[in-house]
């Protein structure tokens, strides 16, 4: 019985530490998922505004920008 009395405080502190770390990691995971969703939504809005019905077509050339490769 004295072994339980000796080990119990360490076990309780270990369990408290485990629960605290689990809560921190879960909060971090949730925050990363929310940030990824917000980033994806922002990219979708940007793509929609760039490719909307009034958007100018992109020719993919640098003609007229004053740069020269020769």
PQR file with spaces between the fields and no chain letter, atoms N, CA, C, O and H, PARSE charges and radii, in Angstrom:
ATOM       1  N    UNK     1       0.821   -1.207    0.000 -0.4000 1.5000
ATOM       2  CA   UNK     1       0.000    0.000    0.000 -0.0000 2.0000
ATOM       3  C    UNK     1       0.855    1.258    0.000  0.5500 1.7000
ATOM       4  O    UNK     1       0.441    2.295   -0.519 -0.5500 1.4000
ATOM       5  N    UNK     2       2.040    1.170    0.577 -0.4000 1.5000
ATOM       6  CA   UNK     2       2.905    2.344    0.600 -0.0000 2.0000
ATOM       7  C    UNK     2       3.425    2.686   -0.789  0.5500 1.7000
ATOM       8  O    UNK     2       3.771    3.838   -1.052 -0.5500 1.4000
ATOM       9  H    UNK     2       2.377    0.328    0.998  0.4000 1.0000
ATOM      10  N    UNK     3       3.485    1.679   -1.702 -0.4000 1.5000
ATOM      11  CA   UNK     3       3.896    1.962   -3.079 -0.0000 2.0000
ATOM      12  C    UNK     3       2.881    2.871   -3.771  0.5500 1.7000
ATOM      13  O    UNK     3       3.254    3.765   -4.530 -0.5500 1.4000
ATOM      14  H    UNK     3       3.204    0.744   -1.488  0.4000 1.0000
ATOM      15  N    UNK     4       1.618    2.638   -3.507 -0.4000 1.5000
ATOM      16  CA   UNK     4       0.570    3.467   -4.097 -0.0000 2.0000
ATOM      17  C    UNK     4       0.698    4.903   -3.585  0.5500 1.7000
ATOM      18  O    UNK     4       0.578    5.853   -4.358 -0.5500 1.4000
ATOM      19  H    UNK     4       1.315    1.911   -2.890  0.4000 1.0000
ATOM      20  N    UNK     5       0.938    5.057   -2.301 -0.4000 1.5000
ATOM      21  CA   UNK     5       1.069    6.381   -1.707 -0.0000 2.0000
ATOM      22  C    UNK     5       2.278    7.119   -2.279  0.5500 1.7000
ATOM      23  O    UNK     5       2.260    8.343   -2.407 -0.5500 1.4000
ATOM      24  H    UNK     5       1.036    4.285   -1.673  0.4000 1.0000
ATOM      25  N    UNK     6       3.316    6.379   -2.618 -0.4000 1.5000
ATOM      26  CA   UNK     6       4.514    7.003   -3.162 -0.0000 2.0000
ATOM      27  C    UNK     6       4.325    7.353   -4.640  0.5500 1.7000
ATOM      28  O    UNK     6       4.756    8.419   -5.080 -0.5500 1.4000
ATOM      29  H    UNK     6       3.330    5.384   -2.514  0.4000 1.0000
ATOM      30  N    UNK     7       3.690    6.472   -5.405 -0.4000 1.5000
ATOM      31  CA   UNK     7       3.567    6.668   -6.841 -0.0000 2.0000
ATOM      32  C    UNK     7       2.359    7.512   -7.261  0.5500 1.7000
ATOM      33  O    UNK     7       2.362    8.090   -8.349 -0.5500 1.4000
ATOM      34  H    UNK     7       3.341    5.606   -5.047  0.4000 1.0000
ATOM      35  N    UNK     8       1.344    7.590   -6.429 -0.4000 1.5000
ATOM      36  CA   UNK     8       0.117    8.294   -6.783 -0.0000 2.0000
ATOM      37  C    UNK     8       0.336    9.766   -7.149  0.5500 1.7000
ATOM      38  O    UNK     8      -0.202   10.210   -8.164 -0.5500 1.4000
ATOM      39  H    UNK     8       1.341    7.120   -5.546  0.4000 1.0000
ATOM      40  N    UNK     9       1.094   10.536   -6.378 -0.4000 1.5000
ATOM      41  CA   UNK     9       1.288   11.942   -6.772 -0.0000 2.0000
ATOM      42  C    UNK     9       1.938   12.087   -8.156  0.5500 1.7000
ATOM      43  O    UNK     9       1.538   12.945   -8.943 -0.5500 1.4000
ATOM      44  H    UNK     9       1.531   10.176   -5.554  0.4000 1.0000
ATOM      45  N    UNK    10       2.920   11.264   -8.445 -0.4000 1.5000
ATOM      46  CA   UNK    10       3.578   11.328   -9.749 -0.0000 2.0000
ATOM      47  C    UNK    10       2.616   10.932  -10.867  0.5500 1.7000
ATOM      48  O    UNK    10       2.625   11.547  -11.933 -0.5500 1.4000
ATOM      49  H    UNK    10       3.245   10.567   -7.806  0.4000 1.0000
ATOM      50  N    UNK    11       1.794    9.922  -10.639 -0.4000 1.5000
ATOM      51  CA   UNK    11       0.815    9.517  -11.642 -0.0000 2.0000
ATOM      52  C    UNK    11      -0.213   10.614  -11.894  0.5500 1.7000
ATOM      53  O    UNK    11      -0.586   10.865  -13.040 -0.5500 1.4000
ATOM      54  H    UNK    11       1.786    9.422   -9.773  0.4000 1.0000
ATOM      55  N    UNK    12      -0.664   11.257  -10.851 -0.4000 1.5000
ATOM      56  CA   UNK    12      -1.658   12.327  -10.999 -0.0000 2.0000
ATOM      57  C    UNK    12      -1.055   13.501  -11.772  0.5500 1.7000
ATOM      58  O    UNK    12      -1.692   14.047  -12.672 -0.5500 1.4000
ATOM      59  H    UNK    12      -0.361   11.053   -9.919  0.4000 1.0000
ATOM      60  N    UNK    13       0.158   13.883  -11.425 -0.4000 1.5000
ATOM      61  CA   UNK    13       0.815   14.984  -12.136 -0.0000 2.0000
ATOM      62  C    UNK    13       1.055   14.591  -13.595  0.5500 1.7000
ATOM      63  O    UNK    13       0.878   15.415  -14.492 -0.5500 1.4000
ATOM      64  H    UNK    13       0.676   13.440  -10.694  0.4000 1.0000
ATOM      65  N    UNK    14       1.448   13.363  -13.835 -0.4000 1.5000
ATOM      66  CA   UNK    14       1.653   12.886  -15.197 -0.0000 2.0000
ATOM      67  C    UNK    14       0.363   12.915  -16.001  0.5500 1.7000
ATOM      68  O    UNK    14       0.366   13.321  -17.163 -0.5500 1.4000
ATOM      69  H    UNK    14       1.591   12.694  -13.106  0.4000 1.0000
ATOM      70  N    UNK    15      -0.738   12.490  -15.397 -0.4000 1.5000
ATOM      71  CA   UNK    15      -2.030   12.532  -16.090 -0.0000 2.0000
ATOM      72  C    UNK    15      -2.478   13.969  -16.373  0.5500 1.7000
ATOM      73  O    UNK    15      -3.003   14.258  -17.448 -0.5500 1.4000
ATOM      74  H    UNK    15      -0.741   12.160  -14.453  0.4000 1.0000
ATOM      75  N    UNK    16      -2.270   14.858  -15.414 -0.4000 1.5000
ATOM      76  CA   UNK    16      -2.614   16.266  -15.638 -0.0000 2.0000
ATOM      77  C    UNK    16      -1.789   16.843  -16.792  0.5500 1.7000
ATOM      78  O    UNK    16      -2.314   17.567  -17.638 -0.5500 1.4000
ATOM      79  H    UNK    16      -1.843   14.623  -14.541  0.4000 1.0000
ATOM      80  N    UNK    17      -0.506   16.520  -16.818 -0.4000 1.5000
ATOM      81  CA   UNK    17       0.358   16.988  -17.898 -0.0000 2.0000
ATOM      82  C    UNK    17      -0.123   16.426  -19.239  0.5500 1.7000
ATOM      83  O    UNK    17      -0.169   17.147  -20.236 -0.5500 1.4000
ATOM      84  H    UNK    17      -0.080   15.932  -16.131  0.4000 1.0000
ATOM      85  N    UNK    18      -0.479   15.145  -19.262 -0.4000 1.5000
ATOM      86  CA   UNK    18      -0.942   14.512  -20.495 -0.0000 2.0000
ATOM      87  C    UNK    18      -2.221   15.188  -21.008  0.5500 1.7000
ATOM      88  O    UNK    18      -2.333   15.483  -22.198 -0.5500 1.4000
ATOM      89  H    UNK    18      -0.442   14.559  -18.452  0.4000 1.0000
ATOM      90  N    UNK    19      -3.179   15.430  -20.114 -0.4000 1.5000
ATOM      91  CA   UNK    19      -4.421   16.092  -20.518 -0.0000 2.0000
ATOM      92  C    UNK    19      -4.165   17.521  -21.004  0.5500 1.7000
ATOM      93  O    UNK    19      -4.776   17.965  -21.976 -0.5500 1.4000
ATOM      94  H    UNK    19      -3.088   15.190  -19.147  0.4000 1.0000
ATOM      95  N    UNK    20      -3.266   18.237  -20.330 -0.4000 1.5000
ATOM      96  CA   UNK    20      -2.950   19.599  -20.752 -0.0000 2.0000
ATOM      97  C    UNK    20      -2.305   19.607  -22.135  0.5500 1.7000
ATOM      98  O    UNK    20      -2.673   20.425  -22.979 -0.5500 1.4000
ATOM      99  H    UNK    20      -2.770   17.877  -19.541  0.4000 1.0000
ATOM     100  N    UNK    21      -1.366   18.726  -22.376 -0.4000 1.5000
ATOM     101  CA   UNK    21      -0.698   18.665  -23.675 -0.0000 2.0000
ATOM     102  C    UNK    21      -1.680   18.241  -24.769  0.5500 1.7000
ATOM     103  O    UNK    21      -1.633   18.756  -25.887 -0.5500 1.4000
ATOM     104  H    UNK    21      -1.067   18.062  -21.691  0.4000 1.0000
ATOM     105  N    UNK    22      -2.559   17.311  -24.443 -0.4000 1.5000
ATOM     106  CA   UNK    22      -3.565   16.877  -25.421 -0.0000 2.0000
ATOM     107  C    UNK    22      -4.477   18.047  -25.799  0.5500 1.7000
ATOM     108  O    UNK    22      -4.801   18.228  -26.973 -0.5500 1.4000
ATOM     109  H    UNK    22      -2.597   16.892  -23.536  0.4000 1.0000
ATOM     110  N    UNK    23      -4.885   18.833  -24.814 -0.4000 1.5000
ATOM     111  CA   UNK    23      -5.739   19.987  -25.082 -0.0000 2.0000
ATOM     112  C    UNK    23      -5.004   21.023  -25.943  0.5500 1.7000
ATOM     113  O    UNK    23      -5.589   21.606  -26.856 -0.5500 1.4000
ATOM     114  H    UNK    23      -4.621   18.686  -23.860  0.4000 1.0000
ATOM     115  N    UNK    24      -3.731   21.244  -25.647 -0.4000 1.5000
ATOM     116  CA   UNK    24      -2.949   22.204  -26.428 -0.0000 2.0000
ATOM     117  C    UNK    24      -2.815   21.739  -27.870  0.5500 1.7000
ATOM     118  O    UNK    24      -3.014   22.527  -28.795 -0.5500 1.4000
ATOM     119  H    UNK    24      -3.256   20.771  -24.905  0.4000 1.0000
ATOM     120  N    UNK    25      -2.482   20.470  -28.073 -0.4000 1.5000
ATOM     121  CA   UNK    25      -2.319   19.957  -29.431 -0.0000 2.0000
ATOM     122  C    UNK    25      -3.636   19.951  -30.194  0.5500 1.7000
ATOM     123  O    UNK    25      -3.654   20.224  -31.394 -0.5500 1.4000
ATOM     124  H    UNK    25      -2.320   19.830  -27.322  0.4000 1.0000
ATOM     125  N    UNK    26      -4.729   19.646  -29.521 -0.4000 1.5000
ATOM     126  CA   UNK    26      -6.036   19.681  -30.195 -0.0000 2.0000
ATOM     127  C    UNK    26      -6.412   21.107  -30.583  0.5500 1.7000
ATOM     128  O    UNK    26      -6.955   21.333  -31.664 -0.5500 1.4000
ATOM     129  H    UNK    26      -4.714   19.424  -28.546  0.4000 1.0000
ATOM     130  N    UNK    27      -6.127   22.069  -29.707 -0.4000 1.5000
ATOM     131  CA   UNK    27      -6.417   23.467  -30.033 -0.0000 2.0000
ATOM     132  C    UNK    27      -5.564   23.930  -31.205  0.5500 1.7000
ATOM     133  O    UNK    27      -6.050   24.652  -32.077 -0.5500 1.4000
ATOM     134  H    UNK    27      -5.686   21.886  -28.829  0.4000 1.0000
ATOM     135  N    UNK    28      -4.300   23.524  -31.235 -0.4000 1.5000
ATOM     136  CA   UNK    28      -3.423   23.892  -32.336 -0.0000 2.0000
ATOM     137  C    UNK    28      -3.907   23.286  -33.645  0.5500 1.7000
ATOM     138  O    UNK    28      -3.902   23.950  -34.682 -0.5500 1.4000
ATOM     139  H    UNK    28      -3.905   22.939  -30.527  0.4000 1.0000
ATOM     140  N    UNK    29      -4.324   22.027  -33.597 -0.4000 1.5000
ATOM     141  CA   UNK    29      -4.829   21.356  -34.798 -0.0000 2.0000
ATOM     142  C    UNK    29      -6.080   22.051  -35.320  0.5500 1.7000
ATOM     143  O    UNK    29      -6.224   22.260  -36.524 -0.5500 1.4000
ATOM     144  H    UNK    29      -4.328   21.488  -32.755  0.4000 1.0000
ATOM     145  N    UNK    30      -6.979   22.406  -34.417 -0.4000 1.5000
ATOM     146  CA   UNK    30      -8.208   23.102  -34.816 -0.0000 2.0000
ATOM     147  C    UNK    30      -7.886   24.467  -35.423  0.5500 1.7000
ATOM     148  O    UNK    30      -8.493   24.870  -36.415 -0.5500 1.4000
ATOM     149  H    UNK    30      -6.862   22.236  -33.439  0.4000 1.0000
ATOM     150  N    UNK    31      -6.939   25.170  -34.828 -0.4000 1.5000
ATOM     151  CA   UNK    31      -6.543   26.485  -35.340 -0.0000 2.0000
ATOM     152  C    UNK    31      -5.924   26.368  -36.732  0.5500 1.7000
ATOM     153  O    UNK    31      -6.203   27.188  -37.607 -0.5500 1.4000
ATOM     154  H    UNK    31      -6.446   24.844  -34.022  0.4000 1.0000
ATOM     155  N    UNK    32      -5.093   25.361  -36.935 -0.4000 1.5000
ATOM     156  CA   UNK    32      -4.482   25.160  -38.256 -0.0000 2.0000
ATOM     157  C    UNK    32      -5.548   24.815  -39.303  0.5500 1.7000
ATOM     158  O    UNK    32      -5.472   25.285  -40.438 -0.5500 1.4000
ATOM     159  H    UNK    32      -4.866   24.695  -36.224  0.4000 1.0000
ATOM     160  N    UNK    33      -6.530   24.006  -38.931 -0.4000 1.5000
ATOM     161  CA   UNK    33      -7.606   23.666  -39.869 -0.0000 2.0000
ATOM     162  C    UNK    33      -8.435   24.899  -40.209  0.5500 1.7000
ATOM     163  O    UNK    33      -8.791   25.100  -41.371 -0.5500 1.4000
ATOM     164  H    UNK    33      -6.592   23.625  -38.009  0.4000 1.0000
ATOM     165  N    UNK    34      -8.749   25.731  -39.210 -0.4000 1.5000
ATOM     166  CA   UNK    34      -9.526   26.942  -39.464 -0.0000 2.0000
ATOM     167  C    UNK    34      -8.735   27.909  -40.338  0.5500 1.7000
ATOM     168  O    UNK    34      -9.301   28.554  -41.220 -0.5500 1.4000
ATOM     169  H    UNK    34      -8.460   25.568  -38.267  0.4000 1.0000
ATOM     170  N    UNK    35      -7.440   28.009  -40.099 -0.4000 1.5000
ATOM     171  CA   UNK    35      -6.610   28.893  -40.908 -0.0000 2.0000
ATOM     172  C    UNK    35      -6.522   28.382  -42.353  0.5500 1.7000
ATOM     173  O    UNK    35      -6.546   29.173  -43.296 -0.5500 1.4000
ATOM     174  H    UNK    35      -6.980   27.484  -39.382  0.4000 1.0000
ATOM     175  N    UNK    36      -6.420   27.081  -42.519 -0.4000 1.5000
ATOM     176  CA   UNK    36      -6.368   26.505  -43.871 -0.0000 2.0000
ATOM     177  C    UNK    36      -7.685   26.752  -44.607  0.5500 1.7000
ATOM     178  O    UNK    36      -7.683   27.066  -45.798 -0.5500 1.4000
ATOM     179  H    UNK    36      -6.401   26.438  -41.753  0.4000 1.0000
ATOM     180  N    UNK    37      -8.811   26.611  -43.898 -0.4000 1.5000
ATOM     181  CA   UNK    37     -10.110   26.884  -44.524 -0.0000 2.0000
ATOM     182  C    UNK    37     -10.218   28.351  -44.938  0.5500 1.7000
ATOM     183  O    UNK    37     -10.679   28.659  -46.036 -0.5500 1.4000
ATOM     184  H    UNK    37      -8.812   26.357  -42.931  0.4000 1.0000
ATOM     185  N    UNK    38      -9.792   29.247  -44.057 -0.4000 1.5000
ATOM     186  CA   UNK    38      -9.861   30.672  -44.368 -0.0000 2.0000
ATOM     187  C    UNK    38      -8.952   31.012  -45.547  0.5500 1.7000
ATOM     188  O    UNK    38      -9.321   31.814  -46.405 -0.5500 1.4000
ATOM     189  H    UNK    38      -9.417   28.996  -43.165  0.4000 1.0000
ATOM     190  N    UNK    39      -7.781   30.410  -45.591 -0.4000 1.5000
ATOM     191  CA   UNK    39      -6.858   30.650  -46.694 -0.0000 2.0000
ATOM     192  C    UNK    39      -7.443   30.139  -48.012  0.5500 1.7000
ATOM     193  O    UNK    39      -7.348   30.809  -49.040 -0.5500 1.4000
ATOM     194  H    UNK    39      -7.481   29.759  -44.893  0.4000 1.0000
ATOM     195  N    UNK    40      -8.044   28.955  -47.977 -0.4000 1.5000
ATOM     196  CA   UNK    40      -8.651   28.391  -49.185 -0.0000 2.0000
ATOM     197  C    UNK    40      -9.814   29.260  -49.666  0.5500 1.7000
ATOM     198  O    UNK    40      -9.977   29.469  -50.868 -0.5500 1.4000
ATOM     199  H    UNK    40      -8.121   28.410  -47.142  0.4000 1.0000
ATOM     200  N    UNK    41     -10.614   29.762  -48.740 -0.4000 1.5000
ATOM     201  CA   UNK    41     -11.729   30.640  -49.116 -0.0000 2.0000
ATOM     202  C    UNK    41     -11.215   31.939  -49.722  0.5500 1.7000
ATOM     203  O    UNK    41     -11.783   32.441  -50.692 -0.5500 1.4000
ATOM     204  H    UNK    41     -10.481   29.592  -47.763  0.4000 1.0000
ATOM     205  N    UNK    42     -10.138   32.486  -49.151 -0.4000 1.5000
ATOM     206  CA   UNK    42      -9.568   33.721  -49.683 -0.0000 2.0000
ATOM     207  C    UNK    42      -9.008   33.489  -51.081  0.5500 1.7000
ATOM     208  O    UNK    42      -9.172   34.333  -51.963 -0.5500 1.4000
ATOM     209  H    UNK    42      -9.677   32.077  -48.363  0.4000 1.0000
ATOM     210  N    UNK    43      -8.349   32.355  -51.291 -0.4000 1.5000
ATOM     211  CA   UNK    43      -7.837   32.039  -52.627 -0.0000 2.0000
ATOM     212  C    UNK    43      -8.980   31.850  -53.625  0.5500 1.7000
ATOM     213  O    UNK    43      -8.881   32.268  -54.778 -0.5500 1.4000
ATOM     214  H    UNK    43      -8.215   31.670  -50.575  0.4000 1.0000
ATOM     215  N    UNK    44     -10.063   31.219  -53.172 -0.4000 1.5000
ATOM     216  CA   UNK    44     -11.209   31.017  -54.053 -0.0000 2.0000
ATOM     217  C    UNK    44     -11.839   32.353  -54.432  0.5500 1.7000
ATOM     218  O    UNK    44     -12.217   32.553  -55.586 -0.5500 1.4000
ATOM     219  H    UNK    44     -10.143   30.879  -52.235  0.4000 1.0000
ATOM     220  N    UNK    45     -11.956   33.267  -53.473 -0.4000 1.5000
ATOM     221  CA   UNK    45     -12.497   34.596  -53.775 -0.0000 2.0000
ATOM     222  C    UNK    45     -11.579   35.353  -54.721  0.5500 1.7000
ATOM     223  O    UNK    45     -12.052   36.034  -55.631 -0.5500 1.4000
ATOM     224  H    UNK    45     -11.649   33.104  -52.535  0.4000 1.0000
ATOM     225  N    UNK    46     -10.266   35.242  -54.516 -0.4000 1.5000
ATOM     226  CA   UNK    46      -9.317   35.930  -55.391 -0.0000 2.0000
ATOM     227  C    UNK    46      -9.372   35.355  -56.800  0.5500 1.7000
ATOM     228  O    UNK    46      -9.335   36.101  -57.779 -0.5500 1.4000
ATOM     229  H    UNK    46      -9.881   34.689  -53.777  0.4000 1.0000
ATOM     230  N    UNK    47      -9.461   34.048  -56.907 -0.4000 1.5000
ATOM     231  CA   UNK    47      -9.545   33.415  -58.224 -0.0000 2.0000
ATOM     232  C    UNK    47     -10.851   33.796  -58.906  0.5500 1.7000
ATOM     233  O    UNK    47     -10.880   34.018  -60.116 -0.5500 1.4000
ATOM     234  H    UNK    47      -9.491   33.442  -56.112  0.4000 1.0000
ATOM     235  N    UNK    48     -11.916   33.871  -58.146 -0.4000 1.5000
ATOM     236  CA   UNK    48     -13.213   34.245  -58.712 -0.0000 2.0000
ATOM     237  C    UNK    48     -13.188   35.684  -59.201  0.5500 1.7000
ATOM     238  O    UNK    48     -13.741   35.984  -60.259 -0.5500 1.4000
ATOM     239  H    UNK    48     -11.893   33.691  -57.162  0.4000 1.0000
ATOM     240  N    UNK    49     -12.564   36.566  -58.462 -0.4000 1.5000
ATOM     241  CA   UNK    49     -12.513   37.963  -58.884 -0.0000 2.0000
ATOM     242  C    UNK    49     -11.566   38.141  -60.067  0.5500 1.7000
ATOM     243  O    UNK    49     -11.775   39.038  -60.884 -0.5500 1.4000
ATOM     244  H    UNK    49     -12.115   36.323  -57.603  0.4000 1.0000
ATOM     245  N    UNK    50     -10.540   37.316  -60.177 -0.4000 1.5000
ATOM     246  CA   UNK    50      -9.614   37.403  -61.310 -0.0000 2.0000
ATOM     247  C    UNK    50     -10.182   36.780  -62.564  0.5500 1.7000
ATOM     248  O    UNK    50      -9.815   37.185  -63.667 -0.5500 1.4000
ATOM     249  H    UNK    50     -10.370   36.587  -59.513  0.4000 1.0000
ATOM     250  N    UNK    51     -11.062   35.813  -62.431 -0.4000 1.5000
ATOM     251  CA   UNK    51     -11.607   35.111  -63.581 -0.0000 2.0000
ATOM     252  C    UNK    51     -13.109   35.330  -63.735  0.5500 1.7000
ATOM     253  O    UNK    51     -13.809   34.508  -64.327 -0.5500 1.4000
ATOM     254  H    UNK    51     -11.360   35.484  -61.535  0.4000 1.0000
ATOM     255  N    UNK    52     -13.580   36.415  -63.212 -0.4000 1.5000
ATOM     256  CA   UNK    52     -15.001   36.706  -63.305 -0.0000 2.0000
ATOM     257  C    UNK    52     -15.393   37.139  -64.700  0.5500 1.7000
ATOM     258  O    UNK    52     -14.535   37.201  -65.580 -0.5500 1.4000
ATOM     259  H    UNK    52     -13.011   37.082  -62.732  0.4000 1.0000
ATOM     260  N    UNK    53     -16.660   37.442  -64.934 -0.4000 1.5000
ATOM     261  CA   UNK    53     -17.149   37.794  -66.272 -0.0000 2.0000
ATOM     262  C    UNK    53     -16.561   39.102  -66.794  0.5500 1.7000
ATOM     263  O    UNK    53     -16.490   39.282  -68.010 -0.5500 1.4000
ATOM     264  H    UNK    53     -17.357   37.391  -64.219  0.4000 1.0000
ATOM     265  N    UNK    54     -16.135   40.022  -65.928 -0.4000 1.5000
ATOM     266  CA   UNK    54     -15.595   41.311  -66.368 -0.0000 2.0000
ATOM     267  C    UNK    54     -14.080   41.341  -66.366  0.5500 1.7000
ATOM     268  O    UNK    54     -13.490   42.395  -66.605 -0.5500 1.4000
ATOM     269  H    UNK    54     -16.192   39.875  -64.940  0.4000 1.0000
ATOM     270  N    UNK    55     -13.436   40.220  -66.103 -0.4000 1.5000
ATOM     271  CA   UNK    55     -11.980   40.193  -66.016 -0.0000 2.0000
ATOM     272  C    UNK    55     -11.373   40.227  -67.411  0.5500 1.7000
ATOM     273  O    UNK    55     -11.894   39.630  -68.353 -0.5500 1.4000
ATOM     274  H    UNK    55     -13.915   39.364  -65.909  0.4000 1.0000
ATOM     275  N    UNK    56     -10.251   40.946  -67.518 -0.4000 1.5000
ATOM     276  CA   UNK    56      -9.550   41.019  -68.797 -0.0000 2.0000
ATOM     277  C    UNK    56      -8.807   39.718  -69.036  0.5500 1.7000
ATOM     278  O    UNK    56      -8.248   39.143  -68.103 -0.5500 1.4000
ATOM     279  H    UNK    56      -9.828   41.431  -66.753  0.4000 1.0000
ATOM     280  N    UNK    57      -8.793   39.253  -70.267 -0.4000 1.5000
ATOM     281  CA   UNK    57      -8.073   38.003  -70.547 -0.0000 2.0000
ATOM     282  C    UNK    57      -6.575   38.202  -70.417  0.5500 1.7000
ATOM     283  O    UNK    57      -6.057   39.269  -70.748 -0.5500 1.4000
ATOM     284  H    UNK    57      -9.247   39.720  -71.025  0.4000 1.0000
ATOM     285  N    UNK    58      -5.884   37.195  -69.943 -0.4000 1.5000
ATOM     286  CA   UNK    58      -4.439   37.241  -69.773 -0.0000 2.0000
ATOM     287  C    UNK    58      -3.811   36.540  -70.956  0.5500 1.7000
ATOM     288  O    UNK    58      -4.019   35.343  -71.153 -0.5500 1.4000
ATOM     289  H    UNK    58      -6.304   36.329  -69.674  0.4000 1.0000
ATOM     290  N    UNK    59      -3.039   37.277  -71.754 -0.4000 1.5000
ATOM     291  CA   UNK    59      -2.461   36.690  -72.958 -0.0000 2.0000
ATOM     292  C    UNK    59      -1.255   35.818  -72.640  0.5500 1.7000
ATOM     293  O    UNK    59      -0.883   34.976  -73.457 -0.5500 1.4000
ATOM     294  H    UNK    59      -2.870   38.250  -71.594  0.4000 1.0000
ATOM     295  N    UNK    60      -0.639   35.993  -71.484 -0.4000 1.5000
ATOM     296  CA   UNK    60       0.491   35.174  -71.104 -0.0000 2.0000
ATOM     297  C    UNK    60       1.806   35.642  -71.697  0.5500 1.7000
ATOM     298  O    UNK    60       2.817   34.953  -71.558 -0.5500 1.4000
ATOM     299  H    UNK    60      -0.942   36.677  -70.820  0.4000 1.0000
ATOM     300  N    UNK    61       1.823   36.815  -72.367 -0.4000 1.5000
ATOM     301  CA   UNK    61       3.063   37.363  -72.919 -0.0000 2.0000
ATOM     302  C    UNK    61       3.440   38.624  -72.182  0.5500 1.7000
ATOM     303  O    UNK    61       2.622   39.228  -71.487 -0.5500 1.4000
ATOM     304  H    UNK    61       1.002   37.374  -72.479  0.4000 1.0000
ATOM     305  N    UNK    62       4.686   39.012  -72.343 -0.4000 1.5000
ATOM     306  CA   UNK    62       5.161   40.221  -71.688 -0.0000 2.0000
ATOM     307  C    UNK    62       5.338   41.346  -72.700  0.5500 1.7000
ATOM     308  O    UNK    62       6.160   42.240  -72.502 -0.5500 1.4000
ATOM     309  H    UNK    62       5.350   38.522  -72.907  0.4000 1.0000
ATOM     310  N    UNK    63       4.582   41.303  -73.764 -0.4000 1.5000
ATOM     311  CA   UNK    63       4.710   42.324  -74.799 -0.0000 2.0000
ATOM     312  C    UNK    63       4.323   43.689  -74.240  0.5500 1.7000
ATOM     313  O    UNK    63       3.294   43.852  -73.584 -0.5500 1.4000
ATOM     314  H    UNK    63       3.914   40.576  -73.924  0.4000 1.0000
ATOM     315  N    UNK    64       5.185   44.662  -74.522 -0.4000 1.5000
ATOM     316  CA   UNK    64       4.875   46.025  -74.108 -0.0000 2.0000
ATOM     317  C    UNK    64       5.263   46.349  -72.688  0.5500 1.7000
ATOM     318  O    UNK    64       4.954   47.442  -72.214 -0.5500 1.4000
ATOM     319  H    UNK    64       6.021   44.530  -75.054  0.4000 1.0000
ATOM     320  N    UNK    65       5.929   45.443  -71.981 -0.4000 1.5000
ATOM     321  CA   UNK    65       6.304   45.761  -70.607 -0.0000 2.0000
ATOM     322  C    UNK    65       7.703   46.363  -70.510  0.5500 1.7000
ATOM     323  O    UNK    65       8.156   46.701  -69.417 -0.5500 1.4000
ATOM     324  H    UNK    65       6.179   44.555  -72.366  0.4000 1.0000
ATOM     325  N    UNK    66       8.399   46.501  -71.659 -0.4000 1.5000
ATOM     326  CA   UNK    66       9.688   47.142  -71.666 -0.0000 2.0000
ATOM     327  C    UNK    66      10.836   46.203  -71.346  0.5500 1.7000
ATOM     328  O    UNK    66      11.983   46.650  -71.315 -0.5500 1.4000
ATOM     329  H    UNK    66       8.031   46.227  -72.548  0.4000 1.0000
ATOM     330  N    UNK    67      10.585   44.935  -71.108 -0.4000 1.5000
ATOM     331  CA   UNK    67      11.664   44.015  -70.789 -0.0000 2.0000
ATOM     332  C    UNK    67      12.180   43.375  -72.063  0.5500 1.7000
ATOM     333  O    UNK    67      11.449   43.203  -73.039 -0.5500 1.4000
ATOM     334  H    UNK    67       9.653   44.572  -71.133  0.4000 1.0000
ATOM     335  N    UNK    68      13.451   43.028  -72.030 -0.4000 1.5000
ATOM     336  CA   UNK    68      14.062   42.409  -73.199 -0.0000 2.0000
ATOM     337  C    UNK    68      14.906   41.240  -72.752  0.5500 1.7000
ATOM     338  O    UNK    68      15.615   41.325  -71.749 -0.5500 1.4000
ATOM     339  H    UNK    68      14.045   43.167  -71.238  0.4000 1.0000
ATOM     340  N    UNK    69      14.835   40.140  -73.495 -0.4000 1.5000
ATOM     341  CA   UNK    69      15.620   38.956  -73.144 -0.0000 2.0000
ATOM     342  C    UNK    69      16.849   38.821  -74.006  0.5500 1.7000
ATOM     343  O    UNK    69      17.649   37.912  -73.790 -0.5500 1.4000
ATOM     344  H    UNK    69      14.259   40.071  -74.309  0.4000 1.0000
ATOM     345  N    UNK    70      17.030   39.713  -74.997 -0.4000 1.5000
ATOM     346  CA   UNK    70      18.203   39.615  -75.885 -0.0000 2.0000
ATOM     347  C    UNK    70      19.345   40.384  -75.345  0.5500 1.7000
ATOM     348  O    UNK    70      20.413   40.416  -75.957 -0.5500 1.4000
ATOM     349  H    UNK    70      16.380   40.452  -75.173  0.4000 1.0000
